[in-house]
Amino acid sequence: METAQPSLLSPLLFLGMLLLFMYVFIIRPQNKRTKEINEMLDNLVVGSEIIAASGILGKVKSIKGEYVSVEVSENVVFKLQRSAIANILPKGTIDSIK
């Protein structure tokens, strides 16, 4: 009697499905989010109202390479890295909060 040969199709199919799952639910959304963040930071201009990752609200006063000067109050200016900016706010947001 011949013994049954184990099939290689089942483990390969499982591995393929696992890779597909990882691409669809992990890699693709992360790449999309990274692209959105980079586009947002590229649209950053002097005068934009931003919120930093730490929750600080302010207006962009100058941009020098990877660093941004943000005025949070009269005569109070912070220097932040571009990567510390969480979001660009619509114009007038800071004035409406005061």
KELOSE-879053 format. One record per residue: x, y, z of N, C-alpha, C in turn; residue in three letters. Coordinates in steps of 0.001 Angstrom, whole numbers, plus 500000, padded with zeros to 6 digits. Layout:
N
<n.x: X; n.y: Y; n.z: Z; ca.x: X; ca.y: Y; ca.z: Z; c.x: X; c.y: Y; c.z: Z; code: Ala> $
...
END
This chain:
98
<n.x: 500824; n.y: 498823; n.z: 500000; ca.x: 500000; ca.y: 500000; ca.z: 500000; c.x: 500871; c.y: 501244; c.z: 500000; code: Met> $
<n.x: 500385; n.y: 502217; n.z: 499291; ca.x: 501109; ca.y: 503482; ca.z: 499243; c.x: 500597; c.y: 504403; c.z: 500340; code: Glu> $
<n.x: 501546; n.y: 505153; n.z: 500913; ca.x: 501128; ca.y: 506108; ca.z: 501934; c.x: 500755; c.y: 507417; c.z: 501256; code: Thr> $
<n.x: 499830; n.y: 508121; n.z: 501830; ca.x: 499360; ca.y: 509382; ca.z: 501254; c.x: 500429; c.y: 510458; c.z: 501423; code: Ala> $
<n.x: 500703; n.y: 511170; n.z: 500356; ca.x: 501671; ca.y: 512248; ca.z: 500383; c.x: 501001; c.y: 513510; c.z: 500957; code: Gln> $
<n.x: 501678; n.y: 514198; n.z: 501858; ca.x: 501092; ca.y: 515441; ca.z: 502364; c.x: 501074; c.y: 516499; c.z: 501253; code: Pro> $
<n.x: 500001; n.y: 517251; n.z: 501199; ca.x: 499842; ca.y: 518246; ca.z: 500152; c.x: 500526; c.y: 519551; c.z: 500561; code: Ser> $
<n.x: 501253; n.y: 520157; n.z: 499637; ca.x: 501894; ca.y: 521433; ca.z: 499892; c.x: 500954; c.y: 522597; c.z: 499601; code: Leu> $
<n.x: 499836; n.y: 522287; n.z: 498991; ca.x: 498897; ca.y: 523336; ca.z: 498606; c.x: 498296; c.y: 524031; c.z: 499828; code: Leu> $
<n.x: 497962; n.y: 523301; n.z: 500837; ca.x: 497309; ca.y: 523867; ca.z: 502013; c.x: 498193; c.y: 524894; c.z: 502746; code: Ser> $
<n.x: 499442; n.y: 524589; n.z: 503079; ca.x: 500280; ca.y: 525607; ca.z: 503741; c.x: 500555; c.y: 526815; c.z: 502839; code: Pro> $
<n.x: 500737; n.y: 526600; n.z: 501563; ca.x: 500977; ca.y: 527712; ca.z: 500647; c.x: 499746; c.y: 528602; c.z: 500526; code: Leu> $
<n.x: 498587; n.y: 527986; n.z: 500500; ca.x: 497347; ca.y: 528750; ca.z: 500434; c.x: 497166; c.y: 529579; c.z: 501707; code: Leu> $
<n.x: 497452; n.y: 528987; n.z: 502849; ca.x: 497369; ca.y: 529704; ca.z: 504120; c.x: 498339; c.y: 530890; c.z: 504143; code: Phe> $
<n.x: 499569; n.y: 530693; n.z: 503707; ca.x: 500570; ca.y: 531754; ca.z: 503672; c.x: 500145; c.y: 532871; c.z: 502722; code: Leu> $
<n.x: 499608; n.y: 532509; n.z: 501578; ca.x: 499135; ca.y: 533504; ca.z: 500621; c.x: 497987; c.y: 534332; c.z: 501186; code: Gly> $
<n.x: 497053; n.y: 533680; n.z: 501844; ca.x: 495930; ca.y: 534392; ca.z: 502447; c.x: 496415; c.y: 535304; c.z: 503581; code: Met> $
<n.x: 497383; n.y: 534860; n.z: 504348; ca.x: 497944; ca.y: 535669; ca.z: 505421; c.x: 498619; c.y: 536924; c.z: 504866; code: Leu> $
<n.x: 499401; n.y: 536769; n.z: 503811; ca.x: 500057; ca.y: 537917; ca.z: 503188; c.x: 499035; c.y: 538885; c.z: 502598; code: Leu> $
<n.x: 497994; n.y: 538375; n.z: 501985; ca.x: 496937; ca.y: 539214; ca.z: 501431; c.x: 496226; c.y: 539983; c.z: 502549; code: Leu> $
<n.x: 495933; n.y: 539313; n.z: 503628; ca.x: 495296; ca.y: 539949; ca.z: 504786; c.x: 496169; c.y: 541074; c.z: 505333; code: Phe> $
<n.x: 497469; n.y: 540813; n.z: 505491; ca.x: 498383; ca.y: 541818; ca.z: 506012; c.x: 498456; c.y: 543020; c.z: 505078; code: Met> $
<n.x: 498473; n.y: 542795; n.z: 503784; ca.x: 498544; ca.y: 543901; ca.z: 502833; c.x: 497277; c.y: 544750; c.z: 502900; code: Tyr> $
<n.x: 496111; n.y: 544108; n.z: 502868; ca.x: 494842; ca.y: 544834; ca.z: 502804; c.x: 494544; c.y: 545565; c.z: 504105; code: Val> $
<n.x: 494813; n.y: 544964; n.z: 505238; ca.x: 494408; ca.y: 545545; ca.z: 506516; c.x: 495512; c.y: 546244; c.z: 507298; code: Phe> $
<n.x: 496765; n.y: 546090; n.z: 506911; ca.x: 497846; ca.y: 546721; ca.z: 507667; c.x: 498703; c.y: 547627; c.z: 506784; code: Ile> $
<n.x: 499283; n.y: 547094; n.z: 505744; ca.x: 500254; ca.y: 547839; ca.z: 504938; c.x: 499592; c.y: 548938; c.z: 504117; code: Ile> $
<n.x: 498534; n.y: 548620; n.z: 503403; ca.x: 497878; ca.y: 549589; ca.z: 502529; c.x: 497312; c.y: 550790; c.z: 503299; code: Arg> $
<n.x: 496569; n.y: 550598; n.z: 504400; ca.x: 496080; ca.y: 551762; ca.z: 505150; c.x: 497200; c.y: 552623; c.z: 505736; code: Pro> $
<n.x: 498286; n.y: 551989; n.z: 506178; ca.x: 499400; ca.y: 552754; ca.z: 506737; c.x: 500062; c.y: 553598; c.z: 505656; code: Gln> $
<n.x: 500245; n.y: 553051; n.z: 504470; ca.x: 500827; ca.y: 553817; ca.z: 503368; c.x: 499921; c.y: 554972; c.z: 502971; code: Asn> $
<n.x: 498616; n.y: 554750; n.z: 502984; ca.x: 497658; ca.y: 555802; ca.z: 502643; c.x: 497722; c.y: 556925; c.z: 503675; code: Lys> $
<n.x: 497784; n.y: 556597; n.z: 504946; ca.x: 497857; ca.y: 557598; ca.z: 506009; c.x: 499162; c.y: 558392; c.z: 505912; code: Arg> $
<n.x: 500268; n.y: 557725; n.z: 505645; ca.x: 501553; ca.y: 558403; ca.z: 505498; c.x: 501513; c.y: 559384; c.z: 504338; code: Thr> $
<n.x: 500892; n.y: 558996; n.z: 503244; ca.x: 500770; ca.y: 559874; ca.z: 502083; c.x: 499925; c.y: 561102; c.z: 502423; code: Lys> $
<n.x: 498825; n.y: 560922; n.z: 503159; ca.x: 497974; ca.y: 562041; ca.z: 503567; c.x: 498726; c.y: 563009; c.z: 504475; code: Glu> $
<n.x: 499515; n.y: 562493; n.z: 505407; ca.x: 500288; ca.y: 563343; ca.z: 506315; c.x: 501323; c.y: 564147; c.z: 505539; code: Ile> $
<n.x: 502022; n.y: 563500; n.z: 504614; ca.x: 503026; ca.y: 564201; ca.z: 503822; c.x: 502402; c.y: 565293; c.z: 502961; code: Asn> $
<n.x: 501219; n.y: 565030; n.z: 502396; ca.x: 500523; ca.y: 566048; ca.z: 501604; c.x: 500117; c.y: 567227; c.z: 502486; code: Glu> $
<n.x: 499640; n.y: 566943; n.z: 503695; ca.x: 499242; ca.y: 568002; ca.z: 504614; c.x: 500443; c.y: 568877; c.z: 504970; code: Met> $
<n.x: 501574; n.y: 568269; n.z: 505273; ca.x: 502763; ca.y: 569026; ca.z: 505648; c.x: 503326; c.y: 569803; c.z: 504459; code: Leu> $
<n.x: 503158; n.y: 569297; n.z: 503246; ca.x: 503596; ca.y: 570032; ca.z: 502064; c.x: 502731; c.y: 571261; c.z: 501814; code: Asp> $
<n.x: 501469; n.y: 571227; n.z: 502247; ca.x: 500545; ca.y: 572357; ca.z: 502070; c.x: 500684; c.y: 573403; c.z: 503172; code: Asn> $
<n.x: 501595; n.y: 573201; n.z: 504087; ca.x: 501799; ca.y: 574125; ca.z: 505202; c.x: 502444; c.y: 575417; c.z: 504690; code: Leu> $
<n.x: 501818; n.y: 576557; n.z: 504995; ca.x: 502339; ca.y: 577859; ca.z: 504579; c.x: 502335; c.y: 578805; c.z: 505780; code: Val> $
<n.x: 503079; n.y: 579895; n.z: 505649; ca.x: 503108; ca.y: 580905; ca.z: 506705; c.x: 501703; c.y: 581485; c.z: 506860; code: Val> $
<n.x: 501225; n.y: 581562; n.z: 508088; ca.x: 499888; ca.y: 582062; ca.z: 508367; c.x: 498870; c.y: 580959; c.z: 508614; code: Gly> $
<n.x: 499244; n.y: 579708; n.z: 508353; ca.x: 498340; ca.y: 578588; ca.z: 508614; c.x: 498131; c.y: 578433; c.z: 510114; code: Ser> $
<n.x: 496926; n.y: 578070; n.z: 510493; ca.x: 496639; ca.y: 577760; ca.z: 511892; c.x: 496774; c.y: 576258; c.z: 512058; code: Glu> $
<n.x: 497549; n.y: 575855; n.z: 513051; ca.x: 497844; ca.y: 574430; ca.z: 513220; c.x: 497578; c.y: 573998; c.z: 514661; code: Ile> $
<n.x: 497497; n.y: 572687; n.z: 514810; ca.x: 497491; ca.y: 572091; ca.z: 516139; c.x: 498637; c.y: 571088; c.z: 516161; code: Ile> $
<n.x: 499462; n.y: 571183; n.z: 517190; ca.x: 500597; ca.y: 570277; ca.z: 517326; c.x: 500130; c.y: 568971; c.z: 517962; code: Ala> $
<n.x: 500964; n.y: 567970; n.z: 517881; ca.x: 500633; ca.y: 566672; ca.z: 518463; c.x: 500434; c.y: 566770; c.z: 519971; code: Ala> $
<n.x: 501042; n.y: 567776; n.z: 520599; ca.x: 500897; ca.y: 567961; ca.z: 522042; c.x: 499638; c.y: 568731; c.z: 522411; code: Ser> $
<n.x: 498899; n.y: 569230; n.z: 521396; ca.x: 497663; ca.y: 569954; ca.z: 521647; c.x: 497821; c.y: 571459; c.z: 521605; code: Gly> $
<n.x: 498998; n.y: 571940; n.z: 521283; ca.x: 499249; ca.y: 573379; ca.z: 521221; c.x: 498668; c.y: 573941; c.z: 519929; code: Ile> $
<n.x: 497865; n.y: 575018; n.z: 520063; ca.x: 497309; ca.y: 575717; ca.z: 518905; c.x: 498170; c.y: 576932; c.z: 518609; code: Leu> $
<n.x: 498350; n.y: 577228; n.z: 517319; ca.x: 499117; ca.y: 578413; ca.z: 516982; c.x: 499105; c.y: 578696; c.z: 515499; code: Gly> $
<n.x: 499691; n.y: 579850; n.z: 515145; ca.x: 499816; ca.y: 580253; ca.z: 513748; c.x: 501267; c.y: 580126; c.z: 513324; code: Lys> $
<n.x: 501477; n.y: 579633; n.z: 512122; ca.x: 502820; ca.y: 579463; ca.z: 511592; c.x: 503392; c.y: 580837; c.z: 511245; code: Val> $
<n.x: 504563; n.y: 581153; n.z: 511804; ca.x: 505227; ca.y: 582427; ca.z: 511536; c.x: 506342; c.y: 582274; c.z: 510507; code: Lys> $
<n.x: 507052; n.y: 581155; n.z: 510535; ca.x: 508093; ca.y: 580917; ca.z: 509544; c.x: 508342; c.y: 579418; c.z: 509414; code: Ser> $
<n.x: 508847; n.y: 579061; n.z: 508241; ca.x: 509169; ca.y: 577661; ca.z: 507961; c.x: 510604; c.y: 577631; c.z: 507459; code: Ile> $
<n.x: 511438; n.y: 576873; n.z: 508147; ca.x: 512839; ca.y: 576732; ca.z: 507742; c.x: 513182; c.y: 575252; c.z: 507721; code: Lys> $
<n.x: 513111; n.y: 574659; n.z: 506551; ca.x: 513438; ca.y: 573239; ca.z: 506412; c.x: 512447; c.y: 572369; c.z: 507160; code: Gly> $
<n.x: 512957; n.y: 571624; n.z: 508119; ca.x: 512114; ca.y: 570719; ca.z: 508892; c.x: 511594; c.y: 571341; c.z: 510176; code: Glu> $
<n.x: 511840; n.y: 572646; n.z: 510371; ca.x: 511402; ca.y: 573312; ca.z: 511588; c.x: 510422; c.y: 574430; c.z: 511268; code: Tyr> $
<n.x: 509452; n.y: 574601; n.z: 512146; ca.x: 508391; ca.y: 575585; ca.z: 511960; c.x: 508310; c.y: 576439; c.z: 513229; code: Val> $
<n.x: 508268; n.y: 577758; n.z: 513050; ca.x: 508047; ca.y: 578656; ca.z: 514187; c.x: 506556; c.y: 578905; c.z: 514301; code: Ser> $
<n.x: 506010; n.y: 578663; n.z: 515485; ca.x: 504574; ca.y: 578775; ca.z: 515709; c.x: 504329; c.y: 579804; c.z: 516802; code: Val> $
<n.x: 503527; n.y: 580810; n.z: 516506; ca.x: 503168; ca.y: 581813; ca.z: 517502; c.x: 501909; c.y: 581331; c.z: 518213; code: Glu> $
<n.x: 502029; n.y: 581119; n.z: 519524; ca.x: 500896; ca.y: 580618; ca.z: 520299; c.x: 500182; c.y: 581735; c.z: 521044; code: Val> $
<n.x: 500858; n.y: 582858; n.z: 521237; ca.x: 500298; ca.y: 584028; ca.z: 521883; c.x: 501156; c.y: 585214; c.z: 521447; code: Ser> $
<n.x: 500755; n.y: 586417; n.z: 521815; ca.x: 501567; ca.y: 587571; ca.z: 521446; c.x: 502969; c.y: 587424; c.z: 522006; code: Glu> $
<n.x: 503949; n.y: 587547; n.z: 521137; ca.x: 505370; ca.y: 587478; ca.z: 521495; c.x: 505794; c.y: 586146; c.z: 522113; code: Asn> $
<n.x: 505037; n.y: 585106; n.z: 521928; ca.x: 505422; ca.y: 583765; ca.z: 522388; c.x: 505483; c.y: 582859; c.z: 521158; code: Val> $
<n.x: 506709; n.y: 582467; n.z: 520811; ca.x: 506923; ca.y: 581671; ca.z: 519598; c.x: 507638; c.y: 580380; c.z: 519978; code: Val> $
<n.x: 507081; n.y: 579260; n.z: 519531; ca.x: 507700; ca.y: 577955; ca.z: 519724; c.x: 508290; c.y: 577501; c.z: 518397; code: Phe> $
<n.x: 509356; n.y: 576748; n.z: 518481; ca.x: 509894; ca.y: 576101; ca.z: 517290; c.x: 509597; c.y: 574612; c.z: 517404; code: Lys> $
<n.x: 508957; n.y: 574091; n.z: 516389; ca.x: 508566; ca.y: 572683; ca.z: 516364; c.x: 509095; c.y: 572024; c.z: 515098; code: Leu> $
<n.x: 509257; n.y: 570724; n.z: 515154; ca.x: 509552; ca.y: 569980; ca.z: 513940; c.x: 508272; c.y: 569855; c.z: 513138; code: Gln> $
<n.x: 508399; n.y: 569769; n.z: 511830; ca.x: 507213; ca.y: 569588; ca.z: 510983; c.x: 506437; c.y: 568338; c.z: 511381; code: Arg> $
<n.x: 507151; n.y: 567301; n.z: 511767; ca.x: 506489; ca.y: 566037; ca.z: 512110; c.x: 505650; c.y: 566144; c.z: 513376; code: Ser> $
<n.x: 505831; n.y: 567223; n.z: 514161; ca.x: 505055; ca.y: 567413; ca.z: 515387; c.x: 503699; c.y: 568049; c.z: 515107; code: Ala> $
<n.x: 503443; n.y: 568430; n.z: 513863; ca.x: 502173; ca.y: 569051; ca.z: 513515; c.x: 501150; c.y: 567959; c.z: 513246; code: Ile> $
<n.x: 500056; n.y: 568008; n.z: 513985; ca.x: 499027; ca.y: 566980; ca.z: 513865; c.x: 498006; c.y: 567307; c.z: 512785; code: Ala> $
<n.x: 497664; n.y: 568615; n.z: 512654; ca.x: 496619; ca.y: 568970; ca.z: 511701; c.x: 496700; c.y: 570451; c.z: 511378; code: Asn> $
<n.x: 496236; n.y: 570805; n.z: 510184; ca.x: 496089; ca.y: 572201; ca.z: 509799; c.x: 494624; c.y: 572553; c.z: 509994; code: Ile> $
<n.x: 494379; n.y: 573612; n.z: 510755; ca.x: 493014; ca.y: 574016; ca.z: 511087; c.x: 492480; c.y: 575014; c.z: 510061; code: Leu> $
<n.x: 491164; n.y: 575099; n.z: 509922; ca.x: 490587; ca.y: 576121; ca.z: 509043; c.x: 490895; c.y: 577525; c.z: 509576; code: Pro> $
<n.x: 490986; n.y: 578487; n.z: 508672; ca.x: 491270; ca.y: 579871; ca.z: 509060; c.x: 490199; c.y: 580371; c.z: 510032; code: Lys> $
<n.x: 490628; n.y: 581084; n.z: 511062; ca.x: 489703; ca.y: 581650; ca.z: 512036; c.x: 489373; c.y: 580751; c.z: 513202; code: Gly> $
<n.x: 489919; n.y: 579557; n.z: 513246; ca.x: 489619; ca.y: 578621; ca.z: 514329; c.x: 490130; c.y: 579147; c.z: 515666; code: Thr> $
<n.x: 491347; n.y: 579649; n.z: 515685; ca.x: 491928; ca.y: 580126; ca.z: 516941; c.x: 491154; c.y: 581324; c.z: 517470; code: Ile> $
<n.x: 490754; n.y: 582242; n.z: 516582; ca.x: 489988; ca.y: 583416; ca.z: 517021; c.x: 488608; c.y: 583017; c.z: 517549; code: Asp> $
<n.x: 488005; n.y: 581970; n.z: 517003; ca.x: 486681; ca.y: 581553; ca.z: 517459; c.x: 486742; c.y: 580863; c.z: 518821; code: Ser> $
<n.x: 487896; n.y: 580352; n.z: 519207; ca.x: 488042; ca.y: 579671; ca.z: 520491; c.x: 488256; c.y: 580677; c.z: 521620; code: Ile> $
<n.x: 488919; n.y: 581787; n.z: 521337; ca.x: 489259; ca.y: 582768; ca.z: 522378; c.x: 488076; c.y: 583308; c.z: 523052; code: Lys> $
END
